[in-house]
Amino acid sequence: MWRFMFSKRAGSYVRTMSWLSVSSVSLSLAALIIITSVMSGFNDSMLKRIVQAEPDLVVSNTGDESKILSSLKAIGVISQQKVVQHDVIVKTIDGSFGGAIAKGMSSEGISQFLKDLNLNADSRKVNLEKNEVILGGDLAKSLGLVTGDEIVVLPPDVLITNNSEGLIYDKVVVVNIFSSEVQNLDKNLMIYQKGQSFLSAKTSASFSRWIEVQLKDPFQADHYKKLLVSKGLLVESWGDRNGALIMALKLEKIAMTTFLTLGAIITSFSIATVLILLINQKKREWGIVNGAV
């Protein structure tokens, strides 16, 4: 096929069309390969960041705690820690307000969280003391906060109560700001050391507690989730907690690959056009050859 398309006898018009067709198909295939590879790398990088920042499994600590711990021990997890979480309203010294999710962790859990984000080498403070917190980067930016700023933290219950005299609030200091490159965390999360700050958080209607689990292979989280669910536990994997983002990444990759593939297929029709032109051009010669025979 190539010998006939680029033959001198094919004519300059056919040869020009052949070169343009081959070049366009080559560019289309190169774009398909490059963009697909880039999208795959981007998706893998994003999933890696999610796995680093999020616990592999979250087990709701609402039942028999001994049953939960024995079940986790049976599947062989790397680590587990008890965590508390509640919604808060943040007020800055400038009068700005914003919402956040306060998460109470152990000292070891906070250190491991920052280590997973490659922030342990940071010169800023890691071990938290009483009334000290760490904020997500986007949350701090939206409120105009930097390290060392003091903020007032209110429970969201104040929005539905008229009792201002019994108002409970905490004054805390921002001692560190992290960036996980995971929007849900950077935009909403406030971390404090459990037992040191927000001692009145249990009275909040949004207060909840669970056990966060780290596995040897985070991408086997769904398998271990099925094992724990079969034992009557309420479990979420990191994929469940970030389902919308993961689905968006998949759809983006599928859409890009589909349109680029269609572009390559449509471009390849130009080669068929050249072959049709070449066949029509050679029909007369074939007739002469057949008559001579």
Contacts in CASP RR format, 6 or more apart in sequence:
PFRMAT RR
TARGET T0000
AUTHOR 0000-0000-0000
METHOD contacts of the structure
MODEL  1
MWRFMFSKRAGSYVRTMSWLSVSSVSLSLAALIIITSVMSGFNDSMLKRI
VQAEPDLVVSNTGDESKILSSLKAIGVISQQKVVQHDVIVKTIDGSFGGA
IAKGMSSEGISQFLKDLNLNADSRKVNLEKNEVILGGDLAKSLGLVTGDE
IVVLPPDVLITNNSEGLIYDKVVVVNIFSSEVQNLDKNLMIYQKGQSFLS
AKTSASFSRWIEVQLKDPFQADHYKKLLVSKGLLVESWGDRNGALIMALK
LEKIAMTTFLTLGAIITSFSIATVLILLINQKKREWGIVNGAV
1 275 0 8 1.000
4 10 0 8 1.000
4 278 0 8 1.000
5 14 0 8 1.000
5 15 0 8 1.000
5 18 0 8 1.000
5 271 0 8 1.000
5 274 0 8 1.000
5 275 0 8 1.000
5 278 0 8 1.000
6 15 0 8 1.000
6 18 0 8 1.000
6 19 0 8 1.000
7 15 0 8 1.000
8 15 0 8 1.000
10 18 0 8 1.000
10 278 0 8 1.000
10 281 0 8 1.000
11 281 0 8 1.000
13 277 0 8 1.000
14 274 0 8 1.000
14 277 0 8 1.000
14 278 0 8 1.000
14 281 0 8 1.000
17 270 0 8 1.000
17 273 0 8 1.000
17 274 0 8 1.000
17 277 0 8 1.000
18 271 0 8 1.000
18 274 0 8 1.000
20 270 0 8 1.000
21 267 0 8 1.000
21 268 0 8 1.000
21 270 0 8 1.000
21 271 0 8 1.000
21 273 0 8 1.000
21 274 0 8 1.000
22 271 0 8 1.000
24 267 0 8 1.000
24 270 0 8 1.000
25 264 0 8 1.000
25 267 0 8 1.000
25 268 0 8 1.000
25 270 0 8 1.000
25 271 0 8 1.000
28 260 0 8 1.000
28 263 0 8 1.000
28 264 0 8 1.000
28 267 0 8 1.000
28 268 0 8 1.000
29 264 0 8 1.000
31 260 0 8 1.000
32 257 0 8 1.000
32 260 0 8 1.000
32 261 0 8 1.000
32 264 0 8 1.000
35 256 0 8 1.000
35 260 0 8 1.000
36 253 0 8 1.000
36 256 0 8 1.000
36 257 0 8 1.000
36 260 0 8 1.000
39 252 0 8 1.000
39 253 0 8 1.000
39 256 0 8 1.000
39 257 0 8 1.000
40 253 0 8 1.000
42 249 0 8 1.000
43 249 0 8 1.000
43 250 0 8 1.000
43 253 0 8 1.000
46 181 0 8 1.000
46 245 0 8 1.000
46 249 0 8 1.000
47 246 0 8 1.000
47 249 0 8 1.000
49 180 0 8 1.000
49 181 0 8 1.000
49 182 0 8 1.000
50 182 0 8 1.000
50 238 0 8 1.000
50 239 0 8 1.000
50 242 0 8 1.000
50 245 0 8 1.000
50 246 0 8 1.000
51 218 0 8 1.000
51 219 0 8 1.000
51 238 0 8 1.000
52 116 0 8 1.000
52 117 0 8 1.000
52 180 0 8 1.000
53 113 0 8 1.000
53 116 0 8 1.000
53 117 0 8 1.000
53 180 0 8 1.000
53 181 0 8 1.000
53 182 0 8 1.000
53 185 0 8 1.000
54 182 0 8 1.000
54 185 0 8 1.000
54 238 0 8 1.000
54 241 0 8 1.000
54 242 0 8 1.000
55 212 0 8 1.000
55 213 0 8 1.000
55 214 0 8 1.000
55 238 0 8 1.000
56 213 0 8 1.000
56 214 0 8 1.000
56 215 0 8 1.000
56 218 0 8 1.000
56 221 0 8 1.000
56 224 0 8 1.000
56 237 0 8 1.000
56 238 0 8 1.000
57 77 0 8 1.000
57 212 0 8 1.000
57 213 0 8 1.000
57 215 0 8 1.000
57 221 0 8 1.000
57 224 0 8 1.000
57 225 0 8 1.000
57 228 0 8 1.000
57 235 0 8 1.000
57 236 0 8 1.000
57 237 0 8 1.000
57 238 0 8 1.000
58 210 0 8 1.000
58 211 0 8 1.000
58 212 0 8 1.000
58 213 0 8 1.000
58 235 0 8 1.000
58 236 0 8 1.000
58 237 0 8 1.000
58 241 0 8 1.000
59 68 0 8 1.000
59 72 0 8 1.000
59 210 0 8 1.000
59 211 0 8 1.000
59 213 0 8 1.000
59 228 0 8 1.000
59 233 0 8 1.000
59 234 0 8 1.000
59 235 0 8 1.000
60 208 0 8 1.000
60 210 0 8 1.000
60 233 0 8 1.000
60 234 0 8 1.000
60 235 0 8 1.000
61 68 0 8 1.000
61 82 0 8 1.000
61 209 0 8 1.000
61 210 0 8 1.000
61 211 0 8 1.000
62 234 0 8 1.000
67 231 0 8 1.000
67 233 0 8 1.000
68 211 0 8 1.000
68 233 0 8 1.000
69 80 0 8 1.000
69 211 0 8 1.000
71 228 0 8 1.000
71 231 0 8 1.000
71 233 0 8 1.000
72 80 0 8 1.000
72 211 0 8 1.000
72 213 0 8 1.000
72 228 0 8 1.000
75 224 0 8 1.000
75 227 0 8 1.000
75 228 0 8 1.000
77 213 0 8 1.000
77 214 0 8 1.000
77 215 0 8 1.000
78 214 0 8 1.000
78 215 0 8 1.000
78 216 0 8 1.000
79 112 0 8 1.000
79 213 0 8 1.000
79 214 0 8 1.000
80 211 0 8 1.000
80 212 0 8 1.000
80 213 0 8 1.000
80 214 0 8 1.000
81 105 0 8 1.000
81 106 0 8 1.000
81 108 0 8 1.000
81 109 0 8 1.000
81 211 0 8 1.000
81 212 0 8 1.000
82 106 0 8 1.000
82 194 0 8 1.000
82 209 0 8 1.000
82 210 0 8 1.000
82 211 0 8 1.000
83 103 0 8 1.000
83 104 0 8 1.000
83 105 0 8 1.000
83 194 0 8 1.000
83 209 0 8 1.000
83 210 0 8 1.000
83 211 0 8 1.000
83 212 0 8 1.000
84 103 0 8 1.000
84 104 0 8 1.000
84 194 0 8 1.000
84 201 0 8 1.000
84 207 0 8 1.000
84 208 0 8 1.000
84 209 0 8 1.000
85 101 0 8 1.000
85 102 0 8 1.000
85 103 0 8 1.000
85 104 0 8 1.000
85 207 0 8 1.000
85 208 0 8 1.000
85 209 0 8 1.000
85 210 0 8 1.000
86 101 0 8 1.000
86 102 0 8 1.000
86 155 0 8 1.000
86 198 0 8 1.000
86 201 0 8 1.000
86 204 0 8 1.000
86 206 0 8 1.000
86 207 0 8 1.000
86 208 0 8 1.000
87 99 0 8 1.000
87 100 0 8 1.000
87 101 0 8 1.000
87 102 0 8 1.000
87 155 0 8 1.000
87 156 0 8 1.000
87 204 0 8 1.000
87 206 0 8 1.000
88 99 0 8 1.000
88 100 0 8 1.000
88 101 0 8 1.000
88 102 0 8 1.000
88 153 0 8 1.000
88 154 0 8 1.000
88 155 0 8 1.000
88 156 0 8 1.000
88 190 0 8 1.000
88 198 0 8 1.000
89 97 0 8 1.000
89 98 0 8 1.000
89 99 0 8 1.000
89 100 0 8 1.000
89 153 0 8 1.000
89 154 0 8 1.000
89 155 0 8 1.000
89 156 0 8 1.000
89 158 0 8 1.000
89 159 0 8 1.000
90 97 0 8 1.000
90 98 0 8 1.000
90 99 0 8 1.000
90 100 0 8 1.000
90 139 0 8 1.000
90 143 0 8 1.000
90 151 0 8 1.000
90 152 0 8 1.000
90 153 0 8 1.000
90 154 0 8 1.000
90 190 0 8 1.000
91 97 0 8 1.000
91 98 0 8 1.000
91 151 0 8 1.000
91 152 0 8 1.000
91 153 0 8 1.000
91 154 0 8 1.000
92 143 0 8 1.000
92 144 0 8 1.000
92 145 0 8 1.000
92 149 0 8 1.000
92 151 0 8 1.000
92 152 0 8 1.000
93 149 0 8 1.000
93 150 0 8 1.000
93 151 0 8 1.000
94 144 0 8 1.000
96 143 0 8 1.000
96 144 0 8 1.000
98 142 0 8 1.000
98 143 0 8 1.000
99 188 0 8 1.000
100 135 0 8 1.000
100 139 0 8 1.000
100 188 0 8 1.000
100 189 0 8 1.000
100 190 0 8 1.000
101 188 0 8 1.000
101 189 0 8 1.000
101 190 0 8 1.000
102 133 0 8 1.000
102 153 0 8 1.000
102 190 0 8 1.000
102 191 0 8 1.000
102 192 0 8 1.000
102 198 0 8 1.000
102 201 0 8 1.000
103 189 0 8 1.000
103 190 0 8 1.000
103 191 0 8 1.000
103 192 0 8 1.000
104 191 0 8 1.000
104 192 0 8 1.000
104 193 0 8 1.000
104 194 0 8 1.000
104 195 0 8 1.000
104 198 0 8 1.000
105 113 0 8 1.000
105 191 0 8 1.000
105 192 0 8 1.000
105 193 0 8 1.000
105 194 0 8 1.000
106 193 0 8 1.000
106 194 0 8 1.000
107 127 0 8 1.000
107 128 0 8 1.000
107 193 0 8 1.000
110 126 0 8 1.000
110 127 0 8 1.000
110 128 0 8 1.000
110 134 0 8 1.000
110 191 0 8 1.000
110 193 0 8 1.000
111 120 0 8 1.000
111 126 0 8 1.000
111 127 0 8 1.000
113 191 0 8 1.000
114 120 0 8 1.000
114 122 0 8 1.000
114 126 0 8 1.000
114 134 0 8 1.000
114 176 0 8 1.000
114 178 0 8 1.000
117 178 0 8 1.000
117 179 0 8 1.000
117 180 0 8 1.000
119 126 0 8 1.000
119 176 0 8 1.000
119 178 0 8 1.000
120 126 0 8 1.000
122 176 0 8 1.000
124 147 0 8 1.000
124 175 0 8 1.000
124 176 0 8 1.000
124 177 0 8 1.000
125 132 0 8 1.000
125 175 0 8 1.000
125 176 0 8 1.000
126 176 0 8 1.000
127 193 0 8 1.000
128 134 0 8 1.000
128 175 0 8 1.000
128 191 0 8 1.000
128 192 0 8 1.000
128 193 0 8 1.000
128 196 0 8 1.000
128 197 0 8 1.000
129 193 0 8 1.000
129 196 0 8 1.000
130 196 0 8 1.000
130 197 0 8 1.000
131 170 0 8 1.000
131 171 0 8 1.000
131 172 0 8 1.000
131 173 0 8 1.000
131 196 0 8 1.000
131 197 0 8 1.000
132 172 0 8 1.000
132 173 0 8 1.000
132 175 0 8 1.000
132 192 0 8 1.000
132 193 0 8 1.000
132 196 0 8 1.000
132 197 0 8 1.000
133 151 0 8 1.000
133 172 0 8 1.000
133 173 0 8 1.000
133 174 0 8 1.000
133 175 0 8 1.000
133 190 0 8 1.000
133 191 0 8 1.000
133 192 0 8 1.000
133 197 0 8 1.000
134 174 0 8 1.000
134 175 0 8 1.000
134 176 0 8 1.000
134 177 0 8 1.000
134 178 0 8 1.000
134 190 0 8 1.000
134 191 0 8 1.000
134 192 0 8 1.000
135 145 0 8 1.000
135 174 0 8 1.000
135 176 0 8 1.000
135 177 0 8 1.000
135 178 0 8 1.000
135 189 0 8 1.000
135 190 0 8 1.000
135 191 0 8 1.000
136 177 0 8 1.000
136 178 0 8 1.000
136 179 0 8 1.000
136 180 0 8 1.000
136 185 0 8 1.000
136 186 0 8 1.000
136 187 0 8 1.000
136 188 0 8 1.000
136 189 0 8 1.000
136 190 0 8 1.000
137 177 0 8 1.000
137 178 0 8 1.000
137 179 0 8 1.000
137 186 0 8 1.000
138 183 0 8 1.000
138 186 0 8 1.000
138 187 0 8 1.000
139 186 0 8 1.000
139 187 0 8 1.000
139 188 0 8 1.000
139 189 0 8 1.000
139 190 0 8 1.000
140 146 0 8 1.000
140 174 0 8 1.000
140 177 0 8 1.000
142 187 0 8 1.000
143 151 0 8 1.000
145 151 0 8 1.000
145 174 0 8 1.000
145 177 0 8 1.000
146 174 0 8 1.000
146 177 0 8 1.000
147 174 0 8 1.000
147 175 0 8 1.000
147 176 0 8 1.000
147 177 0 8 1.000
148 173 0 8 1.000
148 174 0 8 1.000
148 175 0 8 1.000
149 173 0 8 1.000
149 174 0 8 1.000
150 171 0 8 1.000
150 172 0 8 1.000
150 173 0 8 1.000
150 174 0 8 1.000
151 171 0 8 1.000
151 172 0 8 1.000
151 173 0 8 1.000
151 174 0 8 1.000
152 169 0 8 1.000
152 170 0 8 1.000
152 171 0 8 1.000
153 169 0 8 1.000
153 170 0 8 1.000
153 171 0 8 1.000
153 172 0 8 1.000
153 190 0 8 1.000
153 198 0 8 1.000
154 167 0 8 1.000
154 168 0 8 1.000
154 169 0 8 1.000
155 168 0 8 1.000
155 169 0 8 1.000
155 200 0 8 1.000
155 201 0 8 1.000
155 203 0 8 1.000
155 204 0 8 1.000
155 206 0 8 1.000
156 204 0 8 1.000
156 205 0 8 1.000
156 206 0 8 1.000
157 204 0 8 1.000
157 205 0 8 1.000
158 167 0 8 1.000
168 200 0 8 1.000
168 203 0 8 1.000
170 197 0 8 1.000
170 198 0 8 1.000
170 200 0 8 1.000
172 192 0 8 1.000
172 197 0 8 1.000
178 186 0 8 1.000
178 191 0 8 1.000
179 186 0 8 1.000
180 186 0 8 1.000
182 242 0 8 1.000
183 245 0 8 1.000
184 242 0 8 1.000
184 245 0 8 1.000
192 198 0 8 1.000
201 207 0 8 1.000
215 221 0 8 1.000
215 224 0 8 1.000
218 238 0 8 1.000
221 237 0 8 1.000
221 238 0 8 1.000
221 239 0 8 1.000
222 237 0 8 1.000
222 239 0 8 1.000
225 235 0 8 1.000
225 236 0 8 1.000
225 237 0 8 1.000
225 240 0 8 1.000
228 235 0 8 1.000
229 235 0 8 1.000
239 246 0 8 1.000
END
